[in-house]
Amino acid sequence: MSSSNNTPQVAESAWHFVREVMGGDATLTQVAGDASFRRYFRVDSSRGRSILMDAPPEKEDSAPFLDIARFLRSHGIPAPEVLADRLEQGYLLLEDFGDLTYLKALESGASAEVLYRAAVETLATLQATPEDGACIAHRRPFDRAMLRRELALFTDWYVEGICKRPITLEDRSAFDGVFDRLLDGILVQPWTLVHRDYHSRNLMWRDGQVGVLDFQDAVMGPITYDLASLLRDCYVAWDAPFRERVMGWWFADPRIQARYGVDWSTFRRDLEWMGIQRNLKAIGIFGRLSLRDGKHGYLNDIPRTLGYVRETLPAHPELTELAGLIDRYAARA
């Protein structure tokens, strides 16, 4: 989260909540948010520093964040501590993880090797957490219907929305067929806890330790999803040799081997197919953010994100039809 110079505009109820917890001398500075309706403010006071998350309850349900944060912390995952909450008003007061995202750390010259070894270790720990049904994430399946709805974001919001290319009935059927084929291949993977946005903007670097943010949408789903998020990151591109090394670290972890007993070739295929699904979903979301929410900056990340898909598809003849459809409808990228 990076500080801005904006004068914070918050409701009186938010000020009351903050000062009740942090003291009457508390001050707020707005910090950069995410793609949701949530806003974040850094709180400074004589009692310390924290982050106020302001999530309008009519637009954002903060209960999953609170529930999942507590679950992750109880199992050694470095999520921020929730210091206080006022859920009915949409306020959470969180431990401050600072400003240094992985993306900023990389831009400032930090070692990618060090950062990503730590990220893989944390991911393996997250995936080894028990499924006991007590956490809301364990009751949310990342199933075929959900994965398919995500793929529809690409055709509806990007192809027809951003590219302004109406899809013919014949090609709509072709998209449906190849998407079903893609999901058939993905859904044979074992399931684990999935963060869903495990990438360079949601991982913090804190004095040599990882901090994990933006986990409120966690679900139970395919085991390679978060690794695909990390290595086919929409915001930073990695070359193939580096991706191979990181893949090797994750694949060799005993906790992963215990849940995912496949050979390297199968793992590579699983990861690449998962990456295709995730990247197409992300492109659709970027289109929706632009057209619906007026957040146009995410369009700049589409060429990188679609580039991963174009790079991957030639290695998978079963998905040749998808490559042709993308060439036909998304050439503008």
HELIX and SHEET records of a PDB file:
HELIX    1   1 GLU A   12  MET A   22  1                                  11    
HELIX    2   2 ALA A   63  SER A   74  1                                  12    
HELIX    3   3 LEU A   87  GLN A   89  5                                   3    
HELIX    4   4 TYR A  102  GLU A  107  1                                   6    
HELIX    5   5 ALA A  112  GLN A  127  1                                  16    
HELIX    6   6 ILE A  136  ARG A  139  5                                   4    
HELIX    7   7 ARG A  144  LEU A  153  1                                  10    
HELIX    8   8 PHE A  154  ILE A  162  3                                   9    
HELIX    9   9 LEU A  169  ILE A  186  1                                  18    
HELIX   10  10 TYR A  225  LEU A  231  1                                   7    
HELIX   11  11 ALA A  240  ALA A  252  1                                  13    
HELIX   12  12 PRO A  254  ARG A  259  1                                   6    
HELIX   13  13 TRP A  264  ASP A  293  1                                  30    
HELIX   14  14 HIS A  296  ASP A  301  5                                   6    
HELIX   15  15 ILE A  302  THR A  312  1                                  11    
HELIX   16  16 LEU A  313  ALA A  315  5                                   3    
HELIX   17  17 PRO A  317  LEU A  319  5                                   3    
HELIX   18  18 THR A  320  TYR A  329  1                                  10    
SHEET    1   A 5 THR A  27  VAL A  31  0                                        
SHEET    2   A 5 ARG A  39  SER A  45 -1                                        
SHEET    3   A 5 GLY A  48  ASP A  54 -1                                        
SHEET    4   A 5 TYR A  91  GLU A  95 -1                                        
SHEET    5   A 5 VAL A  82  ARG A  86 -1                                        
SHEET    1   B 2 TRP A 191  VAL A 194  0                                        
SHEET    2   B 2 VAL A 219  PRO A 222 -1                                        
SHEET    1   C 2 LEU A 203  ARG A 206  0                                        
SHEET    2   C 2 GLN A 209  VAL A 212 -1                                        
END                                                                             
